[in-house]
Amino acid sequence: MSDQIPFHIQDEIMKRLPVRSLVQFRCVSKAWKSLIDSSEFIAAHSLRRHTQPHYLLLSYENPAEEEDLVFVSRCYTDDDTFPQQSSVLTLPLWVEHLVFPSVIGSSQGLLCLYGYHLQFPTPMAVLWNPSIRKSVAVLTPDFGVCPNTGEPIEPSIGFGVCPVTNDPKIVANTSPSEFMIYKLSTRKWRRLPTNLPSRTQRFFSSVVTDRFIYWEVELKDLKMIMSFDLISESFDLIDLPDSLARINRWVVSISKLRDSLALIEYGDDYNFSTVWMMEVGARKSFTKLFTIATNHENIVGFSKNGIPLLRVVDVDDDYRTKLVVYERNSEHNTVLEICNSPQNFYVHSYMETLLLLPYKRNTLELGGLDGFS
């Protein structure tokens, strides 16, 4: 850009540029680096997230030799060309040393992975921006032991980025009605007040949309959805349709579909899958979208355009597990990945973003405790 162009005009132009170009432009001058690294610029650039490229992260653990497991992560460009363009992602240093890592969620271009690191006594959450190759590792506190079994408490973890402040937040369920939250802006864990009923028994996988983290939960006699508002930091319980709320009636899982919460209902013998989408309004409700016939297969995610991705165990191919793209109109399957044994596939969408840009490539946060001993 010419020095004759006013700096505020340069600012407006750069807000419209892709992330990869901006990372390179930080090396042009101190003024540009200071501008691009500023929280104001990153926040303004994130408001244009709908114009940024979108990707699907496919991850799974693949047995390499005997008992060794290799954590594989592959990125697919999620546009009209899907699934033609893909590449293998280089994992952050912290993730490479995690034991049994899992992807907790994806929000505003950041991914959160969780697992045990051999060098630390407590689990670790890793916030990762694949677009700029920056990561921040956060140690979780010692959540204590279960009073009934004496075993260490394994919390149910949720993750999301507040759409107003761009502050990454990690939420951990440490007991049926007790939660803790870590905010990257404060670098501390603290307790979260909640009015949830103590009869909440079990928490399952989580899904994050633009503003909410959702968990599958079981109460004593019902299945429900629990939500956490990333802006107000409040909890709520959402009723499921009567046909899905009864425990042992159907198998139900949750996923993300077009930035909304989706329920996936499986038949008693997994011979069909029905997809429901939550309609957000004064009263949250679920609408049945479609049903597909399956044969011991399950939906693990969706593309940006709503194309289902299925996990298939091929009994005719040594029971190898395959991830396939299912075209509902033609009922044609396109194989994306093949795993040597029936391990789970995890699919998460993300976009390009500048979040975590000011941090060093592999940063460790000890996760200070606020009011904890």
SVG drawing of the C-alpha trace seen along z (x, -y; Angstrom):
<svg xmlns="http://www.w3.org/2000/svg" viewBox="-44 -11 53 71">
<polyline fill="none" stroke="black" stroke-width="0.4" points="0.0,0.0 1.2,-3.5 2.3,-5.8 -0.1,-8.3 -3.1,-6.2 -4.3,-7.3 -3.7,-4.7 -7.3,-4.4 -8.1,-3.5 -5.3,-0.9 -7.0,0.4 -10.4,0.8 -8.8,2.5 -6.9,5.0 -10.0,6.0 -11.3,7.4 -8.2,9.5 -7.9,13.3 -6.1,14.5 -3.1,15.9 -2.4,12.6 -2.6,10.7 -0.2,13.1 2.3,12.3 1.6,8.5 2.6,8.4 6.2,8.6 5.9,5.6 6.2,2.9 5.9,2.4 2.8,0.2 1.0,3.0 2.0,5.6 0.8,3.5 -2.5,2.9 -3.1,6.6 -2.2,7.9 -4.6,5.5 -7.7,6.9 -9.8,4.2 -8.6,5.3 -9.0,9.0 -12.6,8.4 -13.5,6.3 -12.0,8.9 -14.0,11.7 -17.2,9.9 -16.6,10.8 -16.4,14.5 -19.2,15.5 -17.0,14.4 -13.9,16.4 -13.1,19.9 -14.6,22.8 -13.1,26.2 -14.0,29.6 -11.5,31.2 -11.6,35.0 -9.8,36.6 -9.4,40.1 -7.0,42.5 -5.6,45.1 -3.6,48.1 -0.2,47.9 1.6,50.9 0.1,53.2 -0.9,51.1 0.4,47.8 -2.2,45.2 -1.6,42.3 -3.9,39.3 -4.7,38.3 -6.1,34.9 -7.1,34.1 -8.6,30.8 -11.2,30.6 -12.2,27.3 -15.9,27.0 -17.4,25.2 -19.0,26.3 -16.0,28.4 -16.4,30.6 -14.9,33.2 -12.4,32.8 -9.7,30.6 -8.0,31.9 -4.7,31.7 -3.1,33.2 -2.7,30.7 0.4,30.4 -0.7,30.8 0.5,28.4 3.3,29.6 1.0,30.0 -1.4,32.3 1.4,34.5 2.1,35.5 -1.5,36.0 -2.6,39.5 -6.0,40.4 -6.8,36.8 -10.3,35.9 -11.7,32.8 -14.1,31.2 -15.5,28.6 -14.9,25.8 -15.9,22.2 -15.1,19.0 -12.2,20.7 -10.7,22.2 -10.6,26.0 -10.3,27.3 -8.6,30.7 -8.5,32.5 -6.5,35.3 -3.7,36.3 -0.1,35.0 2.6,37.3 4.5,34.3 1.5,33.0 -0.6,34.6 -4.0,33.2 -5.6,33.2 -4.9,30.5 -7.1,28.6 -5.4,27.2 -6.9,24.2 -5.7,24.4 -6.0,22.1 -5.0,24.2 -5.1,21.2 -2.3,19.4 -0.7,22.4 -1.0,21.0 -2.0,23.0 -2.5,22.3 -2.4,25.2 -4.5,24.9 -4.0,27.2 -7.2,28.2 -7.4,28.2 -7.6,31.3 -11.3,31.9 -11.1,34.3 -12.4,37.8 -15.9,39.3 -17.3,39.9 -18.9,43.2 -16.0,44.8 -12.9,42.9 -11.9,42.6 -10.7,39.2 -13.5,37.2 -13.6,37.1 -15.4,33.9 -17.6,33.4 -15.9,30.5 -17.5,27.9 -15.8,25.2 -16.9,22.0 -15.8,18.5 -18.1,15.7 -19.4,14.0 -19.4,10.5 -16.0,10.5 -14.1,13.1 -13.0,14.6 -12.4,18.4 -14.1,20.2 -13.8,23.8 -16.6,25.2 -16.2,28.3 -18.9,30.2 -17.4,31.5 -20.6,32.9 -24.3,33.1 -24.9,29.4 -21.4,27.9 -19.5,26.3 -16.2,24.5 -15.2,22.1 -11.9,21.0 -11.7,17.7 -8.5,17.0 -8.9,13.3 -8.6,13.9 -6.4,17.1 -8.2,18.5 -10.7,21.2 -13.6,20.2 -16.9,21.7 -20.1,21.1 -23.4,20.4 -26.1,22.6 -29.8,23.3 -29.8,26.8 -31.7,29.5 -29.5,31.9 -31.3,34.8 -29.2,34.3 -27.3,37.6 -25.1,37.9 -23.5,35.6 -22.6,36.7 -20.9,35.1 -21.2,31.4 -21.8,29.2 -21.2,25.5 -23.1,23.2 -22.6,19.4 -23.7,18.5 -24.4,21.7 -22.7,24.9 -25.1,27.8 -24.8,31.1 -26.8,34.3 -28.0,34.9 -30.0,37.6 -32.2,36.9 -33.6,39.7 -36.4,40.4 -35.8,38.2 -33.3,37.2 -32.9,33.5 -30.5,30.9 -28.6,28.5 -27.5,25.2 -24.8,22.7 -25.0,19.1 -21.5,17.9 -22.6,14.3 -24.6,14.3 -22.9,17.4 -26.2,18.9 -27.6,22.5 -30.9,23.7 -32.6,27.1 -34.4,27.8 -37.1,30.5 -36.8,33.0 -39.8,34.2 -41.8,36.7 -40.8,39.6 -37.1,38.9 -37.1,38.0 -37.7,41.4 -34.6,43.2 -34.1,46.6 -36.6,45.7 -34.2,44.6 -30.5,43.9 -30.0,40.1 -26.9,38.1 -26.3,34.4 -24.4,32.6 -24.1,29.2 -26.0,28.5 -25.8,25.1 -24.8,23.5 -27.9,25.0 -28.2,27.9 -29.2,31.1 -30.5,34.3 -29.8,37.7 -32.2,40.4 -31.2,44.0 -33.6,47.0 -33.4,49.9 -31.1,51.9 -29.5,48.9 -31.5,49.6 -32.3,45.9 -31.2,42.4 -33.6,39.5 -32.2,35.9 -34.0,33.2 -33.1,29.5 -33.7,27.2 -35.7,24.1 -34.6,21.2 -37.3,18.8 -39.3,17.8 -39.8,21.5 -37.1,23.9 -38.6,26.8 -37.3,29.5 -38.4,30.1 -37.8,33.5 -35.8,32.9 -35.2,36.3 -34.7,40.0 -32.1,42.2 -31.9,46.0 -28.7,47.2 -27.1,50.6 -25.2,50.3 -23.9,46.9 -24.1,43.6 -23.9,40.0 -20.8,38.2 -21.3,34.8 -22.4,32.6 -20.8,30.4 -21.5,26.7 -24.3,27.4 -25.8,30.1 -24.4,33.2 -24.3,36.1 -21.0,37.9 -21.4,41.5 -19.2,43.9 -19.5,47.3 -18.0,50.6 -17.3,52.7 -17.8,56.3 -16.6,57.4 -13.3,55.6 -11.9,57.0 -14.3,54.8 -12.3,51.7 -14.1,48.4 -14.8,45.9 -16.0,42.3 -18.2,41.6 -20.1,38.7 -23.7,39.6 -25.6,38.0 -29.2,38.3 -30.7,37.7 -28.6,40.4 -27.9,42.5 -24.3,42.6 -21.4,42.9 -18.0,41.2 -15.3,42.7 -13.2,40.0 -11.1,42.0 -10.4,45.6 -9.3,46.7 -7.7,50.1 -10.1,50.9 -13.5,49.6 -12.2,46.4 -14.5,43.3 -14.3,40.5 -14.8,36.9 -15.8,34.2 -15.7,30.5 -16.1,27.4 -14.0,24.3 -13.1,21.1 -10.1,18.9 -9.6,16.5 -7.0,14.3 -7.8,15.4 -4.7,16.3 -2.5,14.3 -0.6,12.4 0.4,15.6 3.6,17.5 3.2,20.7 3.0,23.1 1.9,21.3 1.3,23.0 -1.2,21.4 -1.1,23.0 -4.8,22.2 -4.8,20.4 -7.7,21.2 -9.9,18.5 -11.1,19.6 -10.0,23.2 -7.6,25.0"/>
</svg>
